Amino acid sequence: MENKVKVRIIGREYTLGTDNTADYTAALAGELDAKMNAMLSESGSLSGIDVAILCALDAMDECRRAQANADNIRLQLGEYVASADRARANAEGYKKEVSSLKKRIEELEGRLNSKSGFRDEP
């Protein structure tokens, strides 16, 4: 459902159609307005369009960096999952080996007890 949200950015009012909530959209517009006003006040020679272009470039940079970070996290997560799978497989192998060794010990103890005439009493 599309929401209509009125916002004010560097003195101009805009009515935006968005699927986001009005509060979220207003908060974004507030951040943009603050950033653009700060840039305008720091540099007396920049126009509103200049500031908008610089803000757009900054937003694109942040987006690309965030995407690169997300890609890196996905790669690391894949490596962790593969490592966990290998560890799980190793653990299963070790469990089977321990079980086999326990059986072998029982067999050898049984043979030893039968040859010596001793019996373990539980």
N, C-alpha and C positions, 0 to 999 in steps of 0.2 A: 504494500500500500504506500503510495507516494504522499509524503508530508510536505506542506508548503511552510517554509520558514523564512521570516524576514530577519535580515542581518544588516549590520552597518560596518563597512570596511572603509577606512580612510575617508570618512565623511560622506560616503555614498551608500544609499540603501539598496539592497538587493533582495528579491524574493526568490528563494531557491526551492526547487522540487527535489526531494531526496527520500530514499527508503530508510535512512537513519532517523533516529529520534530527533525531535526539535532541540532538546538539551545538548545532545552530542554535536549537532550541526552548529548550534550557537556557540558552543565551546571552541570548536575549530575556527569559526569565523572570528571569535574574540582573540585567539592566539595569533591568527594571521593579521588582524587589525593592529594588535600590539607590536608585532614584528615590523610591519610596514611603517607604522608611525615612528618607531624607533629609528628605522633606516632613513626616513625622511628628515627627522630632526637632526640626525648625525651628519647628513650631507645636504647642504642647501642647494646643491646643483642637480639632484636626482628628481625626475618627474615621477608621477604615480605609476606610469607604465614601466619606467626603468626599475622601480622598486618591485613591481609585480613580476617582472622578468627575473630579477635576482632571487626573489622568494621562490618562484617556480623552479629555478635551477637548484636552489638549495633543497627544496622538497624532493626533486628528482634524485639528487645526490644521496639524501637520507634514505630514500626508497631503495636505491641500488645497494647501498651499504647494508641495509636491513635484509635485503634478499640474499646478498652474499653471506651474511651471518646465518641466515636460516638454512641456506644450502650447506654451509659448513657444519651446522648442528645436525642436519639430516645425515650427512656423510659420517660424522662421528658416531651417531646413534646406530647407523648400519654396521659400523665396525664393532661397536660394543655388543650388538646382538649376535654378530658372527662369532665374536670371542666367547660370549656366553654359551652359544650352541656348541662350540668346540669343548669348552670346559664341561658342559653337561654330558657330552659324548664320552669324554675322558673319565668322568666320574662313574658313568654306567659301566665302562670297561673295568674300572678298578673294583667296583662292587662285585662284578662277576668273578674277577680274579680272586678277591677275598673269599667269596663263597666257595670257589673251587679249592682254594688252599685250606679252608676250614674242613671241607669234606676229606681232603687228603690227610690232614692231621688226624681226623677221627679214624680214618682207615688205618693209619700207621699206629695210632694208639691202640686200636683194637688188635692189630697183629702183634704188637709188643705185649699187650696184656695176655693174649692167648698163648704166646710162647713162654712167658714167664709164670703163668699161672695166677697172675694178680688180676683182680677185677675191681674196677672203680665202683664204689658204692655212692649213689647220689644222695 
